[in-house]
Amino acid sequence: MGTISKKFVVVTVLMISAIFLSTGLYAGTKVKDIIPMNNKAYKKHKKPVVIFTHKKHAEDYKISCGDCHHDDKGKALKLKMGDNVQNCIECHKNTGKLPKKIKKLKGKKKKAAKIKEMHKEAMHANCINCHKAFNKKTKSKKAPKSCKKCHLK
């Protein structure tokens, strides 16, 4: 194989690699329409797993990505559908129970306490606070706020 042929092969391989790499990065995260909120970090779920309707929340309810997905300071991330997003458990790693001394705290003190680390507490706070705000805004009770309304049998 001549020098020109070797260079052609190398350049062609590099171009093809660049195409695959760039399309892979562009593709982002594929979001399912319906997401069962079961997480392998939990050995056992005590209640039925919540079935989250991602598409319905995003399209029908017009919930922006940043309403759920946030940075380490709680600030909404500026995302669009298909962007790479970490699973909640990546940051909210603690799957244990909320310590009793924190459970007894009220309001902002409780929120500021270890809740940020607690996966279950962070998930519940995110969903319930959004549901309460929706109900207040629409003067309705359409968004569920009780365990049994989300953890369906």
Phi and psi in radians as a Rosetta constraint file:
Dihedral C 1 N 2 CA 2 C 2 CIRCULARHARMONIC -1.354 0.35
Dihedral N 2 CA 2 C 2 N 3 CIRCULARHARMONIC 2.976 0.35
Dihedral C 2 N 3 CA 3 C 3 CIRCULARHARMONIC -1.074 0.35
Dihedral N 3 CA 3 C 3 N 4 CIRCULARHARMONIC -0.697 0.35
Dihedral C 3 N 4 CA 4 C 4 CIRCULARHARMONIC -1.159 0.35
Dihedral N 4 CA 4 C 4 N 5 CIRCULARHARMONIC -0.708 0.35
Dihedral C 4 N 5 CA 5 C 5 CIRCULARHARMONIC -1.117 0.35
Dihedral N 5 CA 5 C 5 N 6 CIRCULARHARMONIC -0.737 0.35
Dihedral C 5 N 6 CA 6 C 6 CIRCULARHARMONIC -1.107 0.35
Dihedral N 6 CA 6 C 6 N 7 CIRCULARHARMONIC -0.769 0.35
Dihedral C 6 N 7 CA 7 C 7 CIRCULARHARMONIC -1.104 0.35
Dihedral N 7 CA 7 C 7 N 8 CIRCULARHARMONIC -0.705 0.35
Dihedral C 7 N 8 CA 8 C 8 CIRCULARHARMONIC -1.071 0.35
Dihedral N 8 CA 8 C 8 N 9 CIRCULARHARMONIC -0.773 0.35
Dihedral C 8 N 9 CA 9 C 9 CIRCULARHARMONIC -1.120 0.35
Dihedral N 9 CA 9 C 9 N 10 CIRCULARHARMONIC -0.798 0.35
Dihedral C 9 N 10 CA 10 C 10 CIRCULARHARMONIC -1.082 0.35
Dihedral N 10 CA 10 C 10 N 11 CIRCULARHARMONIC -0.827 0.35
Dihedral C 10 N 11 CA 11 C 11 CIRCULARHARMONIC -1.100 0.35
Dihedral N 11 CA 11 C 11 N 12 CIRCULARHARMONIC -0.721 0.35
Dihedral C 11 N 12 CA 12 C 12 CIRCULARHARMONIC -1.110 0.35
Dihedral N 12 CA 12 C 12 N 13 CIRCULARHARMONIC -0.787 0.35
Dihedral C 12 N 13 CA 13 C 13 CIRCULARHARMONIC -1.095 0.35
Dihedral N 13 CA 13 C 13 N 14 CIRCULARHARMONIC -0.769 0.35
Dihedral C 13 N 14 CA 14 C 14 CIRCULARHARMONIC -1.077 0.35
Dihedral N 14 CA 14 C 14 N 15 CIRCULARHARMONIC -0.727 0.35
Dihedral C 14 N 15 CA 15 C 15 CIRCULARHARMONIC -1.134 0.35
Dihedral N 15 CA 15 C 15 N 16 CIRCULARHARMONIC -0.769 0.35
Dihedral C 15 N 16 CA 16 C 16 CIRCULARHARMONIC -1.120 0.35
Dihedral N 16 CA 16 C 16 N 17 CIRCULARHARMONIC -0.737 0.35
Dihedral C 16 N 17 CA 17 C 17 CIRCULARHARMONIC -1.064 0.35
Dihedral N 17 CA 17 C 17 N 18 CIRCULARHARMONIC -0.752 0.35
Dihedral C 17 N 18 CA 18 C 18 CIRCULARHARMONIC -1.085 0.35
Dihedral N 18 CA 18 C 18 N 19 CIRCULARHARMONIC -0.694 0.35
Dihedral C 18 N 19 CA 19 C 19 CIRCULARHARMONIC -1.108 0.35
Dihedral N 19 CA 19 C 19 N 20 CIRCULARHARMONIC -0.831 0.35
Dihedral C 19 N 20 CA 20 C 20 CIRCULARHARMONIC -1.112 0.35
Dihedral N 20 CA 20 C 20 N 21 CIRCULARHARMONIC -0.733 0.35
Dihedral C 20 N 21 CA 21 C 21 CIRCULARHARMONIC -1.106 0.35
Dihedral N 21 CA 21 C 21 N 22 CIRCULARHARMONIC -0.814 0.35
Dihedral C 21 N 22 CA 22 C 22 CIRCULARHARMONIC -1.196 0.35
Dihedral N 22 CA 22 C 22 N 23 CIRCULARHARMONIC -0.663 0.35
Dihedral C 22 N 23 CA 23 C 23 CIRCULARHARMONIC -1.247 0.35
Dihedral N 23 CA 23 C 23 N 24 CIRCULARHARMONIC -0.557 0.35
Dihedral C 23 N 24 CA 24 C 24 CIRCULARHARMONIC -1.141 0.35
Dihedral N 24 CA 24 C 24 N 25 CIRCULARHARMONIC -0.728 0.35
Dihedral C 24 N 25 CA 25 C 25 CIRCULARHARMONIC -1.219 0.35
Dihedral N 25 CA 25 C 25 N 26 CIRCULARHARMONIC -0.654 0.35
Dihedral C 25 N 26 CA 26 C 26 CIRCULARHARMONIC -1.217 0.35
Dihedral N 26 CA 26 C 26 N 27 CIRCULARHARMONIC -0.575 0.35
Dihedral C 26 N 27 CA 27 C 27 CIRCULARHARMONIC -1.045 0.35
Dihedral N 27 CA 27 C 27 N 28 CIRCULARHARMONIC -0.613 0.35
Dihedral C 27 N 28 CA 28 C 28 CIRCULARHARMONIC 1.161 0.35
Dihedral N 28 CA 28 C 28 N 29 CIRCULARHARMONIC -2.711 0.35
Dihedral C 28 N 29 CA 29 C 29 CIRCULARHARMONIC -1.607 0.35
Dihedral N 29 CA 29 C 29 N 30 CIRCULARHARMONIC 2.271 0.35
Dihedral C 29 N 30 CA 30 C 30 CIRCULARHARMONIC -1.454 0.35
Dihedral N 30 CA 30 C 30 N 31 CIRCULARHARMONIC 2.108 0.35
Dihedral C 30 N 31 CA 31 C 31 CIRCULARHARMONIC -1.731 0.35
Dihedral N 31 CA 31 C 31 N 32 CIRCULARHARMONIC 2.212 0.35
Dihedral C 31 N 32 CA 32 C 32 CIRCULARHARMONIC -1.330 0.35
Dihedral N 32 CA 32 C 32 N 33 CIRCULARHARMONIC 2.631 0.35
Dihedral C 32 N 33 CA 33 C 33 CIRCULARHARMONIC -1.176 0.35
Dihedral N 33 CA 33 C 33 N 34 CIRCULARHARMONIC -0.686 0.35
Dihedral C 33 N 34 CA 34 C 34 CIRCULARHARMONIC -2.186 0.35
Dihedral N 34 CA 34 C 34 N 35 CIRCULARHARMONIC 2.222 0.35
Dihedral C 34 N 35 CA 35 C 35 CIRCULARHARMONIC -2.124 0.35
Dihedral N 35 CA 35 C 35 N 36 CIRCULARHARMONIC 1.967 0.35
Dihedral C 35 N 36 CA 36 C 36 CIRCULARHARMONIC -1.232 0.35
Dihedral N 36 CA 36 C 36 N 37 CIRCULARHARMONIC 2.218 0.35
Dihedral C 36 N 37 CA 37 C 37 CIRCULARHARMONIC -1.505 0.35
Dihedral N 37 CA 37 C 37 N 38 CIRCULARHARMONIC 0.760 0.35
Dihedral C 37 N 38 CA 38 C 38 CIRCULARHARMONIC -1.594 0.35
Dihedral N 38 CA 38 C 38 N 39 CIRCULARHARMONIC 2.520 0.35
Dihedral C 38 N 39 CA 39 C 39 CIRCULARHARMONIC -2.331 0.35
Dihedral N 39 CA 39 C 39 N 40 CIRCULARHARMONIC 2.293 0.35
Dihedral C 39 N 40 CA 40 C 40 CIRCULARHARMONIC -1.143 0.35
Dihedral N 40 CA 40 C 40 N 41 CIRCULARHARMONIC -0.242 0.35
Dihedral C 40 N 41 CA 41 C 41 CIRCULARHARMONIC -1.190 0.35
Dihedral N 41 CA 41 C 41 N 42 CIRCULARHARMONIC -0.354 0.35
Dihedral C 41 N 42 CA 42 C 42 CIRCULARHARMONIC -1.684 0.35
Dihedral N 42 CA 42 C 42 N 43 CIRCULARHARMONIC 2.247 0.35
Dihedral C 42 N 43 CA 43 C 43 CIRCULARHARMONIC -1.149 0.35
Dihedral N 43 CA 43 C 43 N 44 CIRCULARHARMONIC -0.677 0.35
Dihedral C 43 N 44 CA 44 C 44 CIRCULARHARMONIC -2.598 0.35
Dihedral N 44 CA 44 C 44 N 45 CIRCULARHARMONIC 2.460 0.35
Dihedral C 44 N 45 CA 45 C 45 CIRCULARHARMONIC -1.664 0.35
Dihedral N 45 CA 45 C 45 N 46 CIRCULARHARMONIC 2.244 0.35
Dihedral C 45 N 46 CA 46 C 46 CIRCULARHARMONIC -1.392 0.35
Dihedral N 46 CA 46 C 46 N 47 CIRCULARHARMONIC -0.438 0.35
Dihedral C 46 N 47 CA 47 C 47 CIRCULARHARMONIC -2.112 0.35
Dihedral N 47 CA 47 C 47 N 48 CIRCULARHARMONIC 2.814 0.35
Dihedral C 47 N 48 CA 48 C 48 CIRCULARHARMONIC -0.988 0.35
Dihedral N 48 CA 48 C 48 N 49 CIRCULARHARMONIC 2.520 0.35
Dihedral C 48 N 49 CA 49 C 49 CIRCULARHARMONIC -1.194 0.35
Dihedral N 49 CA 49 C 49 N 50 CIRCULARHARMONIC 2.342 0.35
Dihedral C 49 N 50 CA 50 C 50 CIRCULARHARMONIC -1.232 0.35
Dihedral N 50 CA 50 C 50 N 51 CIRCULARHARMONIC 2.362 0.35
Dihedral C 50 N 51 CA 51 C 51 CIRCULARHARMONIC -1.784 0.35
Dihedral N 51 CA 51 C 51 N 52 CIRCULARHARMONIC 1.879 0.35
Dihedral C 51 N 52 CA 52 C 52 CIRCULARHARMONIC -1.594 0.35
Dihedral N 52 CA 52 C 52 N 53 CIRCULARHARMONIC 2.233 0.35
Dihedral C 52 N 53 CA 53 C 53 CIRCULARHARMONIC -1.658 0.35
Dihedral N 53 CA 53 C 53 N 54 CIRCULARHARMONIC 1.490 0.35
Dihedral C 53 N 54 CA 54 C 54 CIRCULARHARMONIC -1.038 0.35
Dihedral N 54 CA 54 C 54 N 55 CIRCULARHARMONIC -0.855 0.35
Dihedral C 54 N 55 CA 55 C 55 CIRCULARHARMONIC -1.062 0.35
Dihedral N 55 CA 55 C 55 N 56 CIRCULARHARMONIC -0.759 0.35
Dihedral C 55 N 56 CA 56 C 56 CIRCULARHARMONIC -1.103 0.35
Dihedral N 56 CA 56 C 56 N 57 CIRCULARHARMONIC -0.762 0.35
Dihedral C 56 N 57 CA 57 C 57 CIRCULARHARMONIC -1.123 0.35
Dihedral N 57 CA 57 C 57 N 58 CIRCULARHARMONIC -0.753 0.35
Dihedral C 57 N 58 CA 58 C 58 CIRCULARHARMONIC -1.266 0.35
Dihedral N 58 CA 58 C 58 N 59 CIRCULARHARMONIC -0.799 0.35
Dihedral C 58 N 59 CA 59 C 59 CIRCULARHARMONIC -1.600 0.35
Dihedral N 59 CA 59 C 59 N 60 CIRCULARHARMONIC -0.902 0.35
Dihedral C 59 N 60 CA 60 C 60 CIRCULARHARMONIC -1.305 0.35
Dihedral N 60 CA 60 C 60 N 61 CIRCULARHARMONIC -0.738 0.35
Dihedral C 60 N 61 CA 61 C 61 CIRCULARHARMONIC -1.613 0.35
Dihedral N 61 CA 61 C 61 N 62 CIRCULARHARMONIC -0.109 0.35
Dihedral C 61 N 62 CA 62 C 62 CIRCULARHARMONIC 1.017 0.35
Dihedral N 62 CA 62 C 62 N 63 CIRCULARHARMONIC 0.666 0.35
Dihedral C 62 N 63 CA 63 C 63 CIRCULARHARMONIC -1.415 0.35
Dihedral N 63 CA 63 C 63 N 64 CIRCULARHARMONIC 2.206 0.35
Dihedral C 63 N 64 CA 64 C 64 CIRCULARHARMONIC -1.374 0.35
Dihedral N 64 CA 64 C 64 N 65 CIRCULARHARMONIC 2.763 0.35
Dihedral C 64 N 65 CA 65 C 65 CIRCULARHARMONIC -0.959 0.35
Dihedral N 65 CA 65 C 65 N 66 CIRCULARHARMONIC -0.748 0.35
Dihedral C 65 N 66 CA 66 C 66 CIRCULARHARMONIC -1.192 0.35
Dihedral N 66 CA 66 C 66 N 67 CIRCULARHARMONIC -0.225 0.35
Dihedral C 66 N 67 CA 67 C 67 CIRCULARHARMONIC -1.175 0.35
Dihedral N 67 CA 67 C 67 N 68 CIRCULARHARMONIC -0.467 0.35
Dihedral C 67 N 68 CA 68 C 68 CIRCULARHARMONIC -1.927 0.35
Dihedral N 68 CA 68 C 68 N 69 CIRCULARHARMONIC -0.721 0.35
Dihedral C 68 N 69 CA 69 C 69 CIRCULARHARMONIC -1.629 0.35
Dihedral N 69 CA 69 C 69 N 70 CIRCULARHARMONIC 2.161 0.35
Dihedral C 69 N 70 CA 70 C 70 CIRCULARHARMONIC -2.418 0.35
Dihedral N 70 CA 70 C 70 N 71 CIRCULARHARMONIC 2.930 0.35
Dihedral C 70 N 71 CA 71 C 71 CIRCULARHARMONIC -1.498 0.35
Dihedral N 71 CA 71 C 71 N 72 CIRCULARHARMONIC -3.031 0.35
Dihedral C 71 N 72 CA 72 C 72 CIRCULARHARMONIC -1.222 0.35
Dihedral N 72 CA 72 C 72 N 73 CIRCULARHARMONIC -0.155 0.35
Dihedral C 72 N 73 CA 73 C 73 CIRCULARHARMONIC -1.828 0.35
Dihedral N 73 CA 73 C 73 N 74 CIRCULARHARMONIC 0.073 0.35
Dihedral C 73 N 74 CA 74 C 74 CIRCULARHARMONIC 1.508 0.35
Dihedral N 74 CA 74 C 74 N 75 CIRCULARHARMONIC 0.069 0.35
Dihedral C 74 N 75 CA 75 C 75 CIRCULARHARMONIC -1.402 0.35
Dihedral N 75 CA 75 C 75 N 76 CIRCULARHARMONIC 2.360 0.35
Dihedral C 75 N 76 CA 76 C 76 CIRCULARHARMONIC -1.017 0.35
Dihedral N 76 CA 76 C 76 N 77 CIRCULARHARMONIC 2.373 0.35
Dihedral C 76 N 77 CA 77 C 77 CIRCULARHARMONIC -1.446 0.35
Dihedral N 77 CA 77 C 77 N 78 CIRCULARHARMONIC 2.487 0.35
Dihedral C 77 N 78 CA 78 C 78 CIRCULARHARMONIC -1.585 0.35
Dihedral N 78 CA 78 C 78 N 79 CIRCULARHARMONIC 1.573 0.35
Dihedral C 78 N 79 CA 79 C 79 CIRCULARHARMONIC -2.025 0.35
Dihedral N 79 CA 79 C 79 N 80 CIRCULARHARMONIC 2.834 0.35
Dihedral C 79 N 80 CA 80 C 80 CIRCULARHARMONIC -2.289 0.35
Dihedral N 80 CA 80 C 80 N 81 CIRCULARHARMONIC 2.805 0.35
Dihedral C 80 N 81 CA 81 C 81 CIRCULARHARMONIC -0.933 0.35
Dihedral N 81 CA 81 C 81 N 82 CIRCULARHARMONIC 2.244 0.35
Dihedral C 81 N 82 CA 82 C 82 CIRCULARHARMONIC 1.755 0.35
Dihedral N 82 CA 82 C 82 N 83 CIRCULARHARMONIC -0.218 0.35
Dihedral C 82 N 83 CA 83 C 83 CIRCULARHARMONIC -1.148 0.35
Dihedral N 83 CA 83 C 83 N 84 CIRCULARHARMONIC 2.674 0.35
Dihedral C 83 N 84 CA 84 C 84 CIRCULARHARMONIC -1.205 0.35
Dihedral N 84 CA 84 C 84 N 85 CIRCULARHARMONIC 2.259 0.35
Dihedral C 84 N 85 CA 85 C 85 CIRCULARHARMONIC -2.366 0.35
Dihedral N 85 CA 85 C 85 N 86 CIRCULARHARMONIC 2.403 0.35
Dihedral C 85 N 86 CA 86 C 86 CIRCULARHARMONIC -1.414 0.35
Dihedral N 86 CA 86 C 86 N 87 CIRCULARHARMONIC 2.661 0.35
Dihedral C 86 N 87 CA 87 C 87 CIRCULARHARMONIC -1.233 0.35
Dihedral N 87 CA 87 C 87 N 88 CIRCULARHARMONIC 2.592 0.35
Dihedral C 87 N 88 CA 88 C 88 CIRCULARHARMONIC -0.900 0.35
Dihedral N 88 CA 88 C 88 N 89 CIRCULARHARMONIC -0.656 0.35
Dihedral C 88 N 89 CA 89 C 89 CIRCULARHARMONIC -1.132 0.35
Dihedral N 89 CA 89 C 89 N 90 CIRCULARHARMONIC -0.316 0.35
Dihedral C 89 N 90 CA 90 C 90 CIRCULARHARMONIC -1.111 0.35
Dihedral N 90 CA 90 C 90 N 91 CIRCULARHARMONIC -0.602 0.35
Dihedral C 90 N 91 CA 91 C 91 CIRCULARHARMONIC -1.858 0.35
Dihedral N 91 CA 91 C 91 N 92 CIRCULARHARMONIC -0.693 0.35
Dihedral C 91 N 92 CA 92 C 92 CIRCULARHARMONIC -1.632 0.35
Dihedral N 92 CA 92 C 92 N 93 CIRCULARHARMONIC 1.325 0.35
Dihedral C 92 N 93 CA 93 C 93 CIRCULARHARMONIC -1.424 0.35
Dihedral N 93 CA 93 C 93 N 94 CIRCULARHARMONIC -0.421 0.35
Dihedral C 93 N 94 CA 94 C 94 CIRCULARHARMONIC -1.387 0.35
Dihedral N 94 CA 94 C 94 N 95 CIRCULARHARMONIC 1.995 0.35
Dihedral C 94 N 95 CA 95 C 95 CIRCULARHARMONIC -1.749 0.35
Dihedral N 95 CA 95 C 95 N 96 CIRCULARHARMONIC 0.116 0.35
Dihedral C 95 N 96 CA 96 C 96 CIRCULARHARMONIC -1.335 0.35
Dihedral N 96 CA 96 C 96 N 97 CIRCULARHARMONIC -3.034 0.35
Dihedral C 96 N 97 CA 97 C 97 CIRCULARHARMONIC -1.444 0.35
Dihedral N 97 CA 97 C 97 N 98 CIRCULARHARMONIC 2.616 0.35
Dihedral C 97 N 98 CA 98 C 98 CIRCULARHARMONIC -1.172 0.35
Dihedral N 98 CA 98 C 98 N 99 CIRCULARHARMONIC 2.232 0.35
Dihedral C 98 N 99 CA 99 C 99 CIRCULARHARMONIC -0.983 0.35
Dihedral N 99 CA 99 C 99 N 100 CIRCULARHARMONIC 2.481 0.35
Dihedral C 99 N 100 CA 100 C 100 CIRCULARHARMONIC -0.985 0.35
Dihedral N 100 CA 100 C 100 N 101 CIRCULARHARMONIC -0.675 0.35
Dihedral C 100 N 101 CA 101 C 101 CIRCULARHARMONIC -1.121 0.35
Dihedral N 101 CA 101 C 101 N 102 CIRCULARHARMONIC -0.528 0.35
Dihedral C 101 N 102 CA 102 C 102 CIRCULARHARMONIC -1.381 0.35
Dihedral N 102 CA 102 C 102 N 103 CIRCULARHARMONIC -0.661 0.35
Dihedral C 102 N 103 CA 103 C 103 CIRCULARHARMONIC -0.987 0.35
Dihedral N 103 CA 103 C 103 N 104 CIRCULARHARMONIC -0.602 0.35
Dihedral C 103 N 104 CA 104 C 104 CIRCULARHARMONIC -1.305 0.35
Dihedral N 104 CA 104 C 104 N 105 CIRCULARHARMONIC -0.369 0.35
Dihedral C 104 N 105 CA 105 C 105 CIRCULARHARMONIC -1.179 0.35
Dihedral N 105 CA 105 C 105 N 106 CIRCULARHARMONIC 2.739 0.35
Dihedral C 105 N 106 CA 106 C 106 CIRCULARHARMONIC -2.088 0.35
Dihedral N 106 CA 106 C 106 N 107 CIRCULARHARMONIC 2.707 0.35
Dihedral C 106 N 107 CA 107 C 107 CIRCULARHARMONIC 0.965 0.35
Dihedral N 107 CA 107 C 107 N 108 CIRCULARHARMONIC -2.342 0.35
Dihedral C 107 N 108 CA 108 C 108 CIRCULARHARMONIC -1.096 0.35
Dihedral N 108 CA 108 C 108 N 109 CIRCULARHARMONIC -0.607 0.35
Dihedral C 108 N 109 CA 109 C 109 CIRCULARHARMONIC -1.065 0.35
Dihedral N 109 CA 109 C 109 N 110 CIRCULARHARMONIC -0.755 0.35
Dihedral C 109 N 110 CA 110 C 110 CIRCULARHARMONIC -1.141 0.35
Dihedral N 110 CA 110 C 110 N 111 CIRCULARHARMONIC -0.768 0.35
Dihedral C 110 N 111 CA 111 C 111 CIRCULARHARMONIC -1.101 0.35
Dihedral N 111 CA 111 C 111 N 112 CIRCULARHARMONIC -0.682 0.35
Dihedral C 111 N 112 CA 112 C 112 CIRCULARHARMONIC -1.285 0.35
Dihedral N 112 CA 112 C 112 N 113 CIRCULARHARMONIC -0.381 0.35
Dihedral C 112 N 113 CA 113 C 113 CIRCULARHARMONIC -1.203 0.35
Dihedral N 113 CA 113 C 113 N 114 CIRCULARHARMONIC -2.934 0.35
Dihedral C 113 N 114 CA 114 C 114 CIRCULARHARMONIC -0.929 0.35
Dihedral N 114 CA 114 C 114 N 115 CIRCULARHARMONIC 0.000 0.35
Dihedral C 114 N 115 CA 115 C 115 CIRCULARHARMONIC -0.937 0.35
Dihedral N 115 CA 115 C 115 N 116 CIRCULARHARMONIC -0.605 0.35
Dihedral C 115 N 116 CA 116 C 116 CIRCULARHARMONIC -0.962 0.35
Dihedral N 116 CA 116 C 116 N 117 CIRCULARHARMONIC -0.620 0.35
Dihedral C 116 N 117 CA 117 C 117 CIRCULARHARMONIC -1.384 0.35
Dihedral N 117 CA 117 C 117 N 118 CIRCULARHARMONIC -0.477 0.35
Dihedral C 117 N 118 CA 118 C 118 CIRCULARHARMONIC -1.377 0.35
Dihedral N 118 CA 118 C 118 N 119 CIRCULARHARMONIC 2.002 0.35
Dihedral C 118 N 119 CA 119 C 119 CIRCULARHARMONIC -1.014 0.35
Dihedral N 119 CA 119 C 119 N 120 CIRCULARHARMONIC -0.952 0.35
Dihedral C 119 N 120 CA 120 C 120 CIRCULARHARMONIC -1.073 0.35
Dihedral N 120 CA 120 C 120 N 121 CIRCULARHARMONIC -0.749 0.35
Dihedral C 120 N 121 CA 121 C 121 CIRCULARHARMONIC -1.149 0.35
Dihedral N 121 CA 121 C 121 N 122 CIRCULARHARMONIC -0.727 0.35
Dihedral C 121 N 122 CA 122 C 122 CIRCULARHARMONIC -1.122 0.35
Dihedral N 122 CA 122 C 122 N 123 CIRCULARHARMONIC -0.751 0.35
Dihedral C 122 N 123 CA 123 C 123 CIRCULARHARMONIC -1.093 0.35
Dihedral N 123 CA 123 C 123 N 124 CIRCULARHARMONIC -0.859 0.35
Dihedral C 123 N 124 CA 124 C 124 CIRCULARHARMONIC -1.087 0.35
Dihedral N 124 CA 124 C 124 N 125 CIRCULARHARMONIC -0.774 0.35
Dihedral C 124 N 125 CA 125 C 125 CIRCULARHARMONIC -1.083 0.35
Dihedral N 125 CA 125 C 125 N 126 CIRCULARHARMONIC -0.741 0.35
Dihedral C 125 N 126 CA 126 C 126 CIRCULARHARMONIC -1.077 0.35
Dihedral N 126 CA 126 C 126 N 127 CIRCULARHARMONIC -0.851 0.35
Dihedral C 126 N 127 CA 127 C 127 CIRCULARHARMONIC -1.224 0.35
Dihedral N 127 CA 127 C 127 N 128 CIRCULARHARMONIC -0.894 0.35
Dihedral C 127 N 128 CA 128 C 128 CIRCULARHARMONIC -1.114 0.35
Dihedral N 128 CA 128 C 128 N 129 CIRCULARHARMONIC -0.744 0.35
Dihedral C 128 N 129 CA 129 C 129 CIRCULARHARMONIC -1.097 0.35
Dihedral N 129 CA 129 C 129 N 130 CIRCULARHARMONIC -0.674 0.35
Dihedral C 129 N 130 CA 130 C 130 CIRCULARHARMONIC -1.167 0.35
Dihedral N 130 CA 130 C 130 N 131 CIRCULARHARMONIC -0.767 0.35
Dihedral C 130 N 131 CA 131 C 131 CIRCULARHARMONIC -1.079 0.35
Dihedral N 131 CA 131 C 131 N 132 CIRCULARHARMONIC -0.745 0.35
Dihedral C 131 N 132 CA 132 C 132 CIRCULARHARMONIC -1.092 0.35
Dihedral N 132 CA 132 C 132 N 133 CIRCULARHARMONIC -0.767 0.35
Dihedral C 132 N 133 CA 133 C 133 CIRCULARHARMONIC -1.109 0.35
Dihedral N 133 CA 133 C 133 N 134 CIRCULARHARMONIC -0.705 0.35
Dihedral C 133 N 134 CA 134 C 134 CIRCULARHARMONIC -1.095 0.35
Dihedral N 134 CA 134 C 134 N 135 CIRCULARHARMONIC -0.821 0.35
Dihedral C 134 N 135 CA 135 C 135 CIRCULARHARMONIC -1.090 0.35
Dihedral N 135 CA 135 C 135 N 136 CIRCULARHARMONIC -0.684 0.35
Dihedral C 135 N 136 CA 136 C 136 CIRCULARHARMONIC -1.157 0.35
Dihedral N 136 CA 136 C 136 N 137 CIRCULARHARMONIC -0.782 0.35
Dihedral C 136 N 137 CA 137 C 137 CIRCULARHARMONIC -1.110 0.35
Dihedral N 137 CA 137 C 137 N 138 CIRCULARHARMONIC -0.722 0.35
Dihedral C 137 N 138 CA 138 C 138 CIRCULARHARMONIC -1.623 0.35
Dihedral N 138 CA 138 C 138 N 139 CIRCULARHARMONIC -0.017 0.35
Dihedral C 138 N 139 CA 139 C 139 CIRCULARHARMONIC 0.869 0.35
Dihedral N 139 CA 139 C 139 N 140 CIRCULARHARMONIC 0.872 0.35
Dihedral C 139 N 140 CA 140 C 140 CIRCULARHARMONIC -2.450 0.35
Dihedral N 140 CA 140 C 140 N 141 CIRCULARHARMONIC -3.080 0.35
Dihedral C 140 N 141 CA 141 C 141 CIRCULARHARMONIC -2.223 0.35
Dihedral N 141 CA 141 C 141 N 142 CIRCULARHARMONIC 0.563 0.35
Dihedral C 141 N 142 CA 142 C 142 CIRCULARHARMONIC -1.197 0.35
Dihedral N 142 CA 142 C 142 N 143 CIRCULARHARMONIC -0.667 0.35
Dihedral C 142 N 143 CA 143 C 143 CIRCULARHARMONIC -1.464 0.35
Dihedral N 143 CA 143 C 143 N 144 CIRCULARHARMONIC 2.173 0.35
Dihedral C 143 N 144 CA 144 C 144 CIRCULARHARMONIC -1.154 0.35
Dihedral N 144 CA 144 C 144 N 145 CIRCULARHARMONIC 2.541 0.35
Dihedral C 144 N 145 CA 145 C 145 CIRCULARHARMONIC -2.238 0.35
Dihedral N 145 CA 145 C 145 N 146 CIRCULARHARMONIC -0.054 0.35
Dihedral C 145 N 146 CA 146 C 146 CIRCULARHARMONIC -1.881 0.35
Dihedral N 146 CA 146 C 146 N 147 CIRCULARHARMONIC 2.763 0.35
Dihedral C 146 N 147 CA 147 C 147 CIRCULARHARMONIC -0.941 0.35
Dihedral N 147 CA 147 C 147 N 148 CIRCULARHARMONIC -0.894 0.35
Dihedral C 147 N 148 CA 148 C 148 CIRCULARHARMONIC -1.155 0.35
Dihedral N 148 CA 148 C 148 N 149 CIRCULARHARMONIC -0.365 0.35
Dihedral C 148 N 149 CA 149 C 149 CIRCULARHARMONIC -1.375 0.35
Dihedral N 149 CA 149 C 149 N 150 CIRCULARHARMONIC -0.401 0.35
Dihedral C 149 N 150 CA 150 C 150 CIRCULARHARMONIC -1.843 0.35
Dihedral N 150 CA 150 C 150 N 151 CIRCULARHARMONIC -0.680 0.35
Dihedral C 150 N 151 CA 151 C 151 CIRCULARHARMONIC -1.584 0.35
Dihedral N 151 CA 151 C 151 N 152 CIRCULARHARMONIC 1.341 0.35
Dihedral C 151 N 152 CA 152 C 152 CIRCULARHARMONIC -1.330 0.35
Dihedral N 152 CA 152 C 152 N 153 CIRCULARHARMONIC 2.507 0.35
